[in-house]
Amino acid sequence: MTVSRRSYRFLESIGESLLGLFEAVADFVWLMGRTFRTALTPPYSFSLLFEQFFRLIVRSAPLVLFTAASIGTVMALQFGYGMERFGGKLYVPTVVSVSIVRVLGPLFTCLMLAGRAGAGIAAELGSMAVTQQVDAVRAMGTDPIRKLVVPRVIVLMVGAPLLTLLADVVGIAGGMLVSTTGLGMPASLYLQKSFAALALSDVIVGTGKTVLFGMFIAFISCSHGLRTRDGTVGIGASTTSAVVMSSIVIMLGDVFVTKLSWVFKW
């Protein structure tokens, strides 16, 4: 009897988890469809776009750029001192620039956005959901999707590539600083080899995928925030889930896009 009860409870917990997963996916797909349909119809609120751009992108820029500078300097140090023993010091600019522009710059930029902007979105919308402010917006005759979701999605889709380009420049500059001060390489030679190693396809692939990553950060964070229940405990859980899920999607998406870029020789 005890074994059967435990088996029943185990199967019941699995069923509840699967049901919750299906509901979350259904809500996510519904939110995406509703958001894109709403974004293509007037009226448009540019003031909300500028407000969210400042809150989500401008305020995230110092963290993103500091991370990019750290990546560039660490890569230059690691590869510089490691390859110097084999006479390969001249390959440092190539390795640093290509790695940052194609993979590391977009990846860490979006991870930082997920941790800062995504967490902020989930927490803000979660607090609005549990205090019934979303229902109040709806009662006032305003569409919550248009007011709360659309501006955040558009801003992250536009802002993520812009931050990525800035992060690429700062990361390459950090590598140049280490190469010129620690490896004895002239700055002109570093820049020459960096630009020679990069192609337009590297920039397009690296920044292009961040449009998708920014979109997923926004939708995942908004979905978790709007589905928040159980007060402050639910806000914390939704925020954590949004950041974790966004990070997983970003890393898996980066692997997928990188593989496709090599298969199709982008």
TAPE-V392201 format. One record per residue. N is the residue number from 1. SS is DSSP state (@ for helix, = for strand, . for the rest). NEAR is the number of other C-alpha atoms within 8 Angstrom. Layout:
N & SS & NEAR
N & SS & NEAR
//
This chain:
1 & . & 4
2 & @ & 5
3 & @ & 6
4 & @ & 7
5 & @ & 8
6 & @ & 8
7 & @ & 8
8 & @ & 8
9 & @ & 8
10 & @ & 8
11 & @ & 8
12 & @ & 8
13 & @ & 8
14 & @ & 8
15 & @ & 8
16 & @ & 8
17 & @ & 8
18 & @ & 8
19 & @ & 8
20 & @ & 8
21 & @ & 8
22 & @ & 8
23 & @ & 8
24 & @ & 8
25 & @ & 8
26 & @ & 8
27 & @ & 9
28 & @ & 11
29 & @ & 8
30 & @ & 8
31 & @ & 10
32 & @ & 9
33 & @ & 8
34 & @ & 9
35 & @ & 12
36 & @ & 9
37 & @ & 8
38 & @ & 11
39 & @ & 9
40 & . & 6
41 & . & 7
42 & . & 6
43 & . & 4
44 & . & 5
45 & . & 6
46 & @ & 6
47 & @ & 6
48 & @ & 9
49 & @ & 12
50 & @ & 8
51 & @ & 8
52 & @ & 12
53 & @ & 12
54 & @ & 9
55 & @ & 9
56 & @ & 12
57 & @ & 15
58 & @ & 8
59 & @ & 8
60 & @ & 13
61 & @ & 9
62 & @ & 7
63 & @ & 8
64 & @ & 14
65 & @ & 12
66 & @ & 8
67 & @ & 9
68 & @ & 15
69 & @ & 15
70 & @ & 10
71 & @ & 10
72 & @ & 16
73 & @ & 14
74 & @ & 9
75 & @ & 11
76 & @ & 15
77 & @ & 11
78 & @ & 8
79 & @ & 10
80 & @ & 13
81 & @ & 10
82 & @ & 8
83 & @ & 10
84 & @ & 9
85 & . & 7
86 & . & 7
87 & . & 7
88 & . & 9
89 & @ & 12
90 & @ & 6
91 & @ & 7
92 & @ & 11
93 & @ & 14
94 & @ & 11
95 & @ & 8
96 & @ & 14
97 & @ & 13
98 & @ & 12
99 & @ & 10
100 & @ & 14
101 & @ & 13
102 & @ & 12
103 & @ & 11
104 & @ & 9
105 & @ & 16
106 & @ & 16
107 & @ & 11
108 & @ & 11
109 & @ & 14
110 & @ & 13
111 & @ & 11
112 & @ & 12
113 & @ & 14
114 & @ & 13
115 & @ & 9
116 & @ & 9
117 & @ & 12
118 & @ & 16
119 & @ & 14
120 & @ & 9
121 & @ & 12
122 & @ & 18
123 & @ & 13
124 & @ & 9
125 & @ & 12
126 & @ & 17
127 & @ & 13
128 & @ & 10
129 & @ & 15
130 & @ & 11
131 & . & 6
132 & . & 8
133 & @ & 9
134 & @ & 9
135 & @ & 8
136 & @ & 8
137 & @ & 11
138 & @ & 10
139 & @ & 7
140 & . & 6
141 & . & 6
142 & . & 9
143 & . & 8
144 & @ & 10
145 & @ & 10
146 & @ & 12
147 & @ & 10
148 & @ & 9
149 & @ & 13
150 & @ & 13
151 & @ & 12
152 & @ & 11
153 & @ & 12
154 & @ & 10
155 & @ & 13
156 & @ & 16
157 & @ & 14
158 & @ & 10
159 & @ & 11
160 & @ & 16
161 & @ & 13
162 & @ & 8
163 & @ & 12
164 & @ & 13
165 & @ & 9
166 & @ & 9
167 & @ & 14
168 & @ & 13
169 & @ & 8
170 & @ & 12
171 & @ & 17
172 & @ & 13
173 & @ & 10
174 & @ & 13
175 & @ & 17
176 & @ & 14
177 & @ & 9
178 & @ & 12
179 & @ & 16
180 & @ & 11
181 & @ & 8
182 & @ & 6
183 & . & 10
184 & . & 7
185 & . & 9
186 & . & 8
187 & @ & 9
188 & @ & 6
189 & @ & 8
190 & @ & 12
191 & @ & 10
192 & @ & 8
193 & @ & 10
194 & @ & 13
195 & @ & 8
196 & @ & 7
197 & @ & 9
198 & . & 11
199 & . & 8
200 & @ & 6
201 & @ & 7
202 & @ & 12
203 & @ & 12
204 & @ & 8
205 & @ & 11
206 & @ & 13
207 & @ & 12
208 & @ & 10
209 & @ & 11
210 & @ & 14
211 & @ & 13
212 & @ & 9
213 & @ & 14
214 & @ & 15
215 & @ & 12
216 & @ & 10
217 & @ & 13
218 & @ & 14
219 & @ & 13
220 & @ & 12
221 & @ & 16
222 & @ & 12
223 & @ & 12
224 & @ & 14
225 & @ & 18
226 & @ & 10
227 & . & 8
228 & . & 14
229 & . & 9
230 & . & 8
231 & @ & 9
232 & @ & 7
233 & @ & 7
234 & @ & 11
235 & @ & 16
236 & @ & 9
237 & @ & 8
238 & @ & 14
239 & @ & 16
240 & @ & 9
241 & @ & 9
242 & @ & 14
243 & @ & 13
244 & @ & 8
245 & @ & 9
246 & @ & 15
247 & @ & 10
248 & @ & 8
249 & @ & 10
250 & @ & 12
251 & @ & 9
252 & @ & 8
253 & @ & 9
254 & @ & 11
255 & @ & 8
256 & @ & 8
257 & @ & 9
258 & @ & 9
259 & @ & 8
260 & @ & 8
261 & @ & 10
262 & @ & 8
263 & @ & 7
264 & . & 6
265 & . & 5
266 & . & 8
//
